[in-house]
Amino acid sequence: MRALLLVICLLFVHALFAQQIVAEVGRNTCSFDYADSEGNALKDLYPQAHLSFALGYRGSLGERFHYTGQLLFNHYGSEAAVPELATRLVWDMEYLGLGLAMDGEFFRKKGIILLLRAAAEPQFMLKGTQTINEQLYDLKGVEQFDKPFLFLRGGAGMNYCADERTVITLRYMYGRGLPMGSSADGESLDLVTSTVSLGLLWNLGRCRYCRGMRLQ
């Protein structure tokens, strides 16, 4: 925990001197990929949509390649129906994490930039609940949810240079959260996510990147 807090502090300090500060808000759809100890999948699972937030910095690795480091907050959820037992299950979790993303641009025209992105994001649960027919249960200490997850995501996006200091971003990312560590009871749970986000990049000074893009 101390190491994570130190990394978070370093991210914020670095952001003060970064080329661009990043803020994003998104709609995050999550579904479960669950199997019991015998490999049987849980059926009748349905995704839920919640909000996600990101704050961080963006730096350059070359003319068309950039990296982004972010502090992340994600709200995940899913639900299931068990008709034969007349039971409805709802899961609701909030996760905090760090993200490192790599962008590669493949199209530029008058301030519009299209890019591909890959990201890795370790996250841990802040709080979580499971509701079974209106009865609420805490997920803290439940092995399948309480352990950290490593999210691997890929997708595409667009940057639009609104002016020489402001970039508007649009992203779509698809990913899978993999539990970090083996399960003692043989059960497995992956979190499958689909996220659409809208954001801003702010430049601390005049941005040669945006100025150049708007002239192309």
ZATOR-52854 format. One line per 2 residues: number of its first residue (from 1); their letters; for each residue x, y, z of N, C-alpha, C. Coordinates in Angstrom, 3 decimals. Atoms other than C-alpha are relative to their C-alpha. Layout:
N
NUM) a) X,Y,Z,X,Y,Z,X,Y,Z | ...
This chain:
216
1) mr) 0.828,-1.196,0.000,0.000,0.000,0.000,0.873,1.261,0.000 | -0.890,-1.168,-0.032,2.832,2.422,0.860,0.650,0.234,-1.358
3) al) -0.628,-0.138,1.321,4.498,1.691,-2.478,-0.978,0.607,-0.998 | 1.004,-0.537,0.918,1.230,2.409,-4.329,-0.214,1.482,0.248
5) ll) 0.178,-1.416,-0.322,0.759,5.715,-2.478,1.184,0.824,-0.488 | -1.174,-0.701,0.491,4.332,6.685,-3.351,-0.066,0.186,-1.494
7) vi) 0.119,-0.109,1.457,3.731,5.932,-7.039,-1.038,1.042,-0.379 | 1.053,-0.988,0.278,0.509,7.993,-6.972,0.531,1.412,0.196
9) cl) -0.584,-1.327,-0.252,2.366,10.965,-5.429,0.971,0.389,-1.101 | -0.948,-0.286,1.072,5.093,10.686,-8.057,-0.722,0.349,-1.293
11) lf) 0.779,-0.316,1.200,2.455,10.690,-10.806,-0.485,1.443,0.032 | 0.507,-1.359,-0.087,0.967,13.938,-9.535,1.130,1.021,-0.120
13) vh) -1.143,-0.909,0.124,4.393,15.577,-9.160,0.453,0.085,-1.448 | -0.413,0.012,1.399,5.339,14.485,-12.671,-1.003,0.755,-0.872
15) al) 1.025,-0.672,0.795,2.018,15.797,-13.990,0.181,1.509,-0.019 | -0.205,-1.437,-0.053,2.951,19.301,-12.866,0.992,0.475,-1.048
17) fa) -1.033,-0.373,0.962,5.871,19.247,-15.302,-0.179,-0.722,-1.331 | 0.225,0.785,1.217,4.329,17.085,-18.028,-0.326,0.905,-1.173
19) qq) 0.361,-0.740,1.199,3.766,18.159,-21.594,-1.488,0.306,-0.021 | 1.453,-0.173,0.024,0.015,17.673,-21.240,-0.625,-0.701,1.201
21) iv) 0.772,0.594,-1.082,-2.316,17.049,-18.298,-1.277,-0.592,-0.592 | 1.101,0.765,0.588,-5.051,14.499,-19.031,-1.127,-0.140,1.018
23) ae) 1.179,0.297,-0.815,-8.601,14.266,-17.634,-1.048,-0.636,-0.901 | 0.975,0.719,0.813,-11.180,11.779,-18.915,-1.148,-0.498,0.871
25) vg) 1.157,0.626,-0.625,-14.666,10.609,-17.992,-0.616,-0.948,-1.023 | 0.478,0.992,0.960,-16.202,7.502,-19.520,-1.190,-0.792,0.508
27) rn) 1.080,0.939,-0.300,-19.082,5.055,-19.643,0.585,-1.399,-0.126 | -0.702,1.264,-0.099,-17.772,1.688,-18.554,-1.011,-1.147,0.140
29) tc) 0.878,1.165,-0.057,-19.685,-1.531,-19.328,0.813,-1.225,0.382 | -0.763,1.136,-0.530,-18.575,-4.611,-17.396,-0.861,-1.256,0.004
31) sf) 0.648,1.299,-0.123,-19.478,-8.288,-17.627,0.991,-0.979,0.620 | -0.829,0.994,-0.666,-18.179,-11.316,-15.728,0.232,-1.199,-0.911
33) dy) -0.326,1.292,0.610,-16.422,-14.332,-17.192,0.400,-0.907,1.162 | -0.195,0.773,-1.233,-16.807,-16.758,-14.277,-0.121,-1.492,-0.275
35) ad) 0.077,1.454,0.055,-16.146,-20.483,-13.952,0.291,-0.565,1.382 | -0.236,0.610,-1.310,-16.369,-22.701,-10.875,1.208,-0.933,-0.050
37) se) -1.196,0.843,-0.103,-13.730,-25.189,-9.733,0.003,-1.153,-0.995 | 0.093,1.064,1.004,-15.001,-27.727,-12.285,-0.019,0.538,-1.419
39) gn) -0.039,-0.605,1.317,-14.821,-25.276,-15.166,-1.350,0.361,-0.570 | 1.340,-0.328,0.467,-18.562,-24.679,-15.404,-0.241,1.499,0.089
41) al) 0.245,-1.443,0.034,-19.528,-21.150,-16.447,-1.354,0.324,0.617 | 1.264,-0.492,-0.529,-22.223,-19.168,-14.667,-0.789,0.633,-1.134
43) kd) 0.825,-0.484,1.105,-25.058,-18.539,-17.123,-0.878,1.167,0.454 | 0.942,-1.089,-0.252,-27.557,-15.681,-17.398,0.658,1.179,0.709
45) ly) -0.701,-1.189,-0.502,-24.967,-13.012,-16.561,-0.232,1.159,-0.958 | 0.274,-1.168,0.819,-25.714,-9.501,-17.785,0.914,1.150,0.422
47) pq) -0.871,-1.121,-0.337,-23.438,-6.453,-17.985,-0.768,1.187,0.565 | 0.527,-1.277,-0.464,-24.025,-3.147,-16.230,0.956,1.108,-0.423
49) ah) -0.802,-1.157,0.404,-22.800,0.327,-17.196,0.129,0.974,1.162 | -0.281,-0.969,-1.059,-21.161,2.759,-14.766,1.028,1.000,-0.522
51) ls) -0.945,-1.040,0.381,-18.811,5.746,-14.808,1.438,-0.403,0.311 | -1.435,0.133,-0.263,-15.018,5.785,-14.997,0.646,1.367,-0.119
53) fa) -0.719,-1.280,0.006,-12.567,8.631,-14.374,1.499,-0.261,-0.090 | -1.455,0.109,0.111,-8.902,9.181,-15.196,0.623,1.385,0.068
55) lg) -0.754,-1.247,-0.101,-6.391,11.907,-14.336,1.478,-0.337,-0.065 | -1.416,0.309,0.101,-2.749,11.954,-15.347,0.745,0.939,-0.916
57) yr) -0.840,-0.813,0.870,-0.167,13.182,-17.812,0.333,-0.777,-1.270 | -0.343,0.582,1.298,0.920,12.584,-21.380,1.329,0.559,-0.457
59) gs) -1.306,-0.423,0.492,4.410,12.693,-22.805,0.279,-0.590,-1.373 | -0.323,0.393,1.367,6.060,12.193,-26.182,1.138,-1.011,-0.029
61) lg) -1.066,0.962,0.276,8.122,9.246,-27.390,0.503,0.140,-1.429 | -0.350,-0.216,1.393,8.563,10.633,-30.880,-1.095,0.777,-0.683
63) er) 0.956,-0.821,0.736,6.630,12.392,-33.585,-1.406,-0.583,0.028 | 1.323,0.617,0.075,3.775,9.863,-33.693,-0.291,-0.960,1.151
65) fh) 0.199,0.917,-1.114,4.125,7.936,-30.431,0.023,0.765,1.324 | 0.118,-0.669,-1.284,3.081,9.044,-26.951,-0.341,-1.017,1.083
67) yt) 0.384,0.824,-1.146,2.680,7.550,-23.494,-0.876,0.842,0.925 | 0.874,-0.660,-0.951,0.062,8.382,-20.882,0.034,-0.761,1.316
69) gq) 0.062,0.574,-1.345,0.323,7.738,-17.141,-1.187,0.601,0.734 | 1.245,-0.483,-0.581,-2.942,7.962,-15.196,-0.305,-0.632,1.355
71) ll) 0.658,0.518,-1.189,-4.610,7.572,-11.830,-1.445,-0.279,-0.389 | 1.278,0.455,0.527,-7.844,5.626,-12.440,-0.995,-0.301,1.115
73) fn) 1.106,0.450,-0.839,-11.207,5.197,-10.744,-1.038,-0.629,-0.914 | 0.966,0.714,0.836,-13.564,2.605,-12.222,-1.094,-0.622,0.859
75) hy) 1.166,0.594,-0.646,-17.039,1.551,-11.166,-0.470,-1.147,-0.889 | 0.373,1.176,0.772,-17.839,-1.999,-12.295,-1.251,-0.641,0.607
77) gs) 1.167,0.715,-0.504,-21.006,-4.057,-12.010,-0.505,-1.023,-0.987 | 0.626,1.014,0.833,-22.860,-7.069,-13.311,-1.186,-0.561,0.774
79) ea) 1.131,0.628,-0.662,-26.029,-8.992,-12.560,-0.291,-1.337,-0.648 | 0.334,1.344,0.490,-27.378,-12.501,-12.965,-1.376,-0.377,0.513
81) av) 1.294,0.532,-0.394,-30.715,-14.253,-12.810,0.094,-1.517,0.076 | 0.064,1.455,-0.160,-31.269,-17.796,-11.530,-1.484,-0.367,0.056
83) pe) 1.458,0.191,0.041,-34.844,-18.555,-12.674,-0.490,-1.170,0.845 | 0.472,1.183,-0.729,-35.056,-22.007,-11.103,-0.035,0.228,1.512
85) la) 0.007,-0.329,-1.419,-34.307,-20.472,-7.685,-0.699,1.318,0.283 | 0.656,-1.305,-0.140,-36.214,-17.231,-8.323,0.926,0.998,0.701
87) tr) -1.026,-0.821,-0.659,-33.008,-15.394,-7.422,0.614,0.982,-0.982 | -0.696,-1.027,0.786,-31.496,-12.157,-8.717,1.251,0.420,0.762
89) lv) -1.289,-0.362,-0.591,-27.829,-11.380,-8.071,0.508,1.278,-0.656 | -0.575,-1.245,0.509,-26.251,-7.934,-8.436,1.329,0.247,0.701
91) wd) -1.312,-0.333,-0.540,-22.556,-7.097,-7.992,0.311,1.461,-0.319 | -0.326,-1.417,0.166,-21.322,-3.531,-7.513,1.348,0.255,0.661
93) me) -1.356,-0.169,-0.526,-17.613,-2.684,-7.117,0.616,1.311,-0.480 | -0.765,-1.184,0.365,-15.374,0.377,-7.126,1.485,-0.325,0.138
95) yl) -1.421,0.325,0.037,-11.694,0.036,-8.075,0.840,1.261,-0.239 | -0.999,-1.059,0.203,-8.707,2.388,-7.861,1.243,-0.629,-0.591
97) gl) -1.183,0.588,0.602,-5.637,1.870,-9.990,0.862,1.006,-0.726 | -0.927,-0.781,0.815,-2.794,3.141,-12.128,-0.039,-0.539,-1.425
99) gl) 0.010,0.427,1.388,-2.593,3.034,-15.909,1.181,0.542,-0.780 | -1.023,-0.427,0.941,0.139,3.192,-18.511,-0.480,-0.377,-1.396
101) am) 0.500,0.223,1.351,-1.014,3.590,-22.123,1.007,0.485,-1.024 | -0.871,-0.375,1.106,0.896,3.788,-25.407,-0.871,0.283,-1.217
103) dg) 0.757,-0.410,1.179,-0.530,5.651,-28.416,0.891,0.007,-1.236 | -0.667,-0.109,1.292,0.473,5.325,-32.049,-0.928,0.656,-1.002
105) ef) 0.854,-0.742,0.933,-0.918,7.870,-34.539,0.168,-0.542,-1.423 | -0.071,0.474,1.386,-1.793,6.734,-38.062,-0.684,0.942,-0.985
107) fr) 0.639,-0.965,0.900,-3.742,9.721,-39.453,0.026,1.374,0.643 | -0.007,-1.385,-0.464,-3.360,13.505,-39.155,-0.531,0.902,-1.105
109) kk) 0.517,-0.935,0.986,-5.333,16.213,-40.893,-0.673,1.168,0.698 | 0.568,-1.247,-0.501,-5.954,19.822,-39.792,-0.546,-0.121,1.413
111) gi) 0.364,0.067,-1.407,-6.030,19.169,-36.065,-0.697,-1.268,0.420 | 0.629,1.279,-0.333,-7.693,15.741,-36.238,1.049,-1.101,-0.076
113) il) -0.987,1.075,-0.069,-5.504,12.834,-35.159,-0.710,-1.292,0.370 | 0.523,1.321,-0.316,-6.564,9.172,-35.258,1.142,-0.875,0.500
115) ll) -1.074,0.767,-0.629,-4.641,6.705,-33.128,-0.497,-1.344,0.500 | 0.239,1.272,-0.656,-4.429,3.196,-31.741,0.641,0.044,1.381
117) ra) -0.506,-0.053,-1.375,-3.903,2.596,-28.033,0.000,-1.393,0.622 | -0.077,1.199,-0.836,-2.782,-0.258,-25.765,0.328,0.446,1.419
119) aa) -0.175,-0.447,-1.379,-2.874,-0.027,-21.966,0.072,-1.183,0.949 | -0.056,0.949,-1.112,-2.003,-1.977,-18.817,-0.339,0.761,1.276
121) ep) 0.528,-0.736,-1.151,-3.771,-1.061,-15.572,-0.172,-0.927,1.204 | 0.244,0.717,-1.255,-3.271,-2.718,-12.153,-0.998,0.777,0.859
123) qf) 1.046,-0.641,-0.793,-6.306,-2.003,-9.948,-0.347,-0.866,1.212 | 0.460,0.739,-1.169,-7.543,-2.945,-6.481,-1.336,0.563,0.463
125) ml) 1.360,-0.368,-0.376,-11.019,-2.848,-4.974,-0.012,0.911,1.224 | 0.232,-0.880,-1.141,-11.975,0.066,-2.731,-1.160,-0.523,0.847
127) kg) 1.151,0.586,-0.683,-15.375,-1.391,-1.862,-0.830,-0.765,-1.016 | 0.851,0.786,0.886,-17.849,-3.878,-3.266,-1.100,-0.689,0.768
129) tq) 1.139,0.671,-0.628,-21.199,-5.428,-2.533,-0.619,-0.994,-0.975 | 0.821,0.931,0.761,-23.298,-8.351,-3.705,-1.399,0.019,0.600
131) ti) 1.386,-0.008,-0.449,-27.071,-8.158,-3.512,-0.688,-1.270,-0.486 | 0.742,1.223,0.322,-29.083,-11.385,-3.376,-1.427,0.203,0.475
133) ne) 1.413,-0.227,-0.345,-32.832,-10.741,-3.509,-0.150,1.042,1.111 | 0.103,-1.159,-0.892,-32.476,-7.374,-1.744,0.835,-0.124,1.272
135) ql) -0.897,0.148,-1.145,-30.027,-8.751,0.855,1.407,0.399,-0.426 | -1.288,-0.571,0.387,-26.722,-6.851,0.784,1.133,-0.680,0.765
137) yd) -1.160,0.657,-0.595,-23.357,-8.570,1.400,1.272,0.720,-0.441 | -1.269,-0.671,0.275,-19.859,-7.059,1.608,0.938,-0.967,-0.733
139) lk) -0.941,0.824,0.761,-17.323,-8.355,-0.956,1.431,0.076,0.531 | -1.330,-0.045,-0.602,-14.326,-7.385,1.175,0.341,-1.361,0.595
141) gv) -0.419,1.299,-0.485,-12.413,-10.567,1.886,-0.439,-1.157,-0.872 | 0.401,1.043,0.946,-14.137,-12.517,-0.911,1.098,-0.127,-1.045
143) eq) -1.237,0.163,0.755,-11.171,-13.957,-2.806,-0.117,0.436,-1.454 | 0.117,-0.272,1.435,-12.486,-13.595,-6.367,-0.053,1.502,-0.308
145) fd) 0.146,-1.431,0.247,-13.070,-9.830,-5.949,1.058,0.828,0.723 | -0.835,-0.834,-0.858,-10.732,-8.620,-3.207,1.455,0.027,-0.431
147) kp) -1.391,-0.005,0.458,-7.457,-9.521,-4.922,0.169,1.031,-1.117 | -0.224,-0.964,1.095,-5.849,-6.997,-7.338,-0.251,-0.646,-1.366
149) fl) 0.196,0.429,1.383,-6.687,-7.228,-11.036,0.965,0.774,-0.896 | -0.781,-0.662,1.039,-4.455,-6.458,-14.003,-0.869,0.076,-1.251
151) fl) 0.822,-0.213,1.186,-6.505,-4.942,-16.828,0.898,0.256,-1.207 | -0.685,-0.193,1.276,-5.144,-5.251,-20.368,-1.044,0.478,-1.000
153) rg) 0.998,-0.597,0.882,-6.942,-3.022,-22.867,0.632,0.393,-1.333 | -0.403,-0.482,1.310,-6.741,-2.129,-26.529,-1.165,0.710,-0.660
155) ga) 1.079,-0.721,0.660,-8.667,0.270,-28.711,0.513,1.084,-0.916 | -0.319,-1.075,0.935,-8.703,3.364,-30.861,-0.586,1.299,0.529
157) gm) 0.504,-1.285,-0.452,-9.312,7.053,-30.431,0.269,1.110,-1.000 | -0.187,-1.196,0.816,-9.360,10.528,-31.884,0.363,1.160,0.910
159) ny) -0.340,-1.264,-0.644,-7.670,13.729,-30.749,-0.366,1.140,-0.943 | 0.298,-1.186,0.799,-8.913,17.109,-31.911,0.609,1.215,0.683
161) ca) -0.650,-1.188,-0.545,-6.747,20.188,-31.377,-0.948,1.192,-0.132 | 0.955,-1.104,0.024,-9.352,22.802,-30.433,0.704,1.344,-0.122
163) de) -0.845,-1.187,0.140,-6.660,25.460,-30.031,1.422,-0.418,0.345 | -1.402,0.336,-0.209,-2.950,25.670,-29.260,0.296,-0.519,1.403
165) rt) -0.210,0.499,-1.348,-3.450,24.610,-25.628,-0.968,-1.110,0.404 | 1.060,0.924,-0.404,-6.503,22.335,-25.595,-0.249,-1.048,-1.082
167) vi) 0.302,1.117,0.888,-7.067,18.912,-27.138,-1.217,-0.739,0.556 | 1.165,0.789,-0.375,-10.441,17.145,-27.044,0.227,-1.436,-0.466
169) tl) -0.280,1.396,0.314,-10.184,13.352,-26.942,-1.269,-0.851,0.045 | 1.067,0.997,-0.004,-12.552,10.486,-27.726,0.661,-1.355,-0.127
171) ry) -0.644,1.307,-0.020,-11.608,6.874,-26.947,-1.050,-1.116,0.084 | 0.702,1.257,-0.273,-13.002,3.367,-27.205,1.055,-1.037,0.363
173) my) -0.944,1.010,-0.459,-11.203,0.661,-25.226,-0.747,-1.264,0.423 | 0.530,1.303,-0.404,-11.971,-3.032,-24.863,1.088,-0.706,0.792
175) gr) -1.036,0.629,-0.806,-10.237,-5.016,-22.162,-0.507,-1.135,0.861 | 0.291,1.110,-0.900,-10.083,-7.877,-19.731,0.834,0.160,1.264
177) gl) -0.690,-0.050,-1.270,-9.211,-7.770,-16.041,0.307,-1.395,0.502 | -0.454,1.322,-0.426,-7.171,-10.760,-14.903,0.424,0.061,1.458
179) pm) -0.398,-0.009,-1.411,-6.828,-11.618,-11.186,1.497,-0.251,0.137 | -1.432,0.141,-0.245,-3.283,-11.278,-9.891,0.202,-1.001,1.132
181) gs) -0.144,1.074,-0.978,-2.566,-14.567,-8.145,-0.996,-1.107,-0.265 | 0.860,1.157,0.232,-4.072,-18.038,-8.238,-1.097,-0.072,1.057
183) sa) 1.124,0.170,-0.909,-7.366,-18.990,-6.626,0.160,-1.285,0.791 | -0.170,1.181,-0.853,-7.249,-21.378,-3.661,-1.083,-1.040,-0.241
185) dg) 1.103,0.944,0.184,-10.639,-22.923,-4.492,-0.195,-0.418,-1.449 | 0.086,0.408,1.394,-10.048,-23.296,-8.239,-0.992,0.778,-0.838
187) es) 0.935,-0.825,0.760,-12.717,-20.764,-9.233,0.762,1.106,-0.730 | -0.649,-1.063,0.763,-11.871,-18.118,-11.842,-1.017,1.091,-0.334
189) ld) 0.848,-1.135,0.342,-13.275,-14.654,-12.489,0.827,1.023,-0.754 | -0.574,-1.094,0.776,-12.256,-12.248,-15.266,-1.071,1.063,-0.182
191) lv) 0.913,-1.107,0.240,-13.816,-8.817,-15.717,0.210,0.495,-1.428 | -0.076,-0.414,1.403,-14.556,-8.009,-19.367,-0.647,1.378,-0.118
193) ts) 0.473,-1.379,-0.007,-14.928,-4.281,-20.006,0.008,0.612,-1.397 | 0.088,-0.787,1.224,-15.896,-1.935,-22.816,-0.254,1.439,0.423
195) tv) 0.059,-1.363,-0.513,-15.323,1.794,-22.276,0.056,1.017,-1.130 | -0.023,-1.164,0.879,-16.181,4.913,-24.257,0.238,1.215,0.885
197) sl) -0.344,-1.130,-0.864,-14.587,8.060,-22.826,0.221,1.272,-0.807 | -0.210,-1.331,0.559,-14.420,11.774,-23.526,0.925,0.740,0.949
199) gl) -0.960,-0.646,-0.876,-11.570,13.881,-22.251,0.616,1.246,-0.589 | -0.744,-1.190,0.385,-9.326,16.917,-22.413,1.466,-0.195,0.318
201) lw) -1.431,-0.145,-0.252,-5.569,17.395,-22.721,0.294,1.487,0.087 | -0.368,-1.405,-0.158,-4.339,20.707,-21.352,1.508,0.158,-0.073
203) nl) -1.417,-0.309,0.102,-0.972,22.112,-22.331,0.336,1.144,0.949 | -0.388,-1.034,-0.957,0.871,24.156,-19.725,0.542,1.240,-0.702
205) gr) -0.461,-1.134,0.796,2.218,26.404,-22.462,-0.491,-0.173,-1.421 | 0.368,0.184,1.398,1.860,26.850,-26.187,0.484,-1.365,-0.482
207) cr) -0.293,1.377,0.387,1.765,23.400,-27.723,0.430,-0.073,-1.462 | -0.466,0.159,1.372,3.913,22.856,-30.786,-0.694,-1.172,-0.673
209) yc) 0.724,1.152,0.544,2.122,19.535,-31.207,-1.318,0.446,-0.625 | 1.285,-0.449,0.523,-1.309,21.161,-31.599,0.167,1.023,-1.122
211) rg) -0.201,-1.023,1.034,0.009,24.100,-33.583,0.362,-0.640,-1.319 | -0.393,0.682,1.213,1.628,21.765,-36.067,-1.143,-0.774,-0.629
213) mr) 1.109,0.796,0.517,-1.456,19.559,-36.368,-1.034,0.882,-0.690 | 1.021,-0.868,0.569,-3.794,22.473,-37.076,0.432,0.587,-1.348
215) lq) -0.485,-0.549,1.262,-1.559,23.610,-39.941,0.112,-1.077,-1.082 | -0.174,1.079,0.986,-1.427,20.191,-41.644,-1.289,-0.225,-0.782
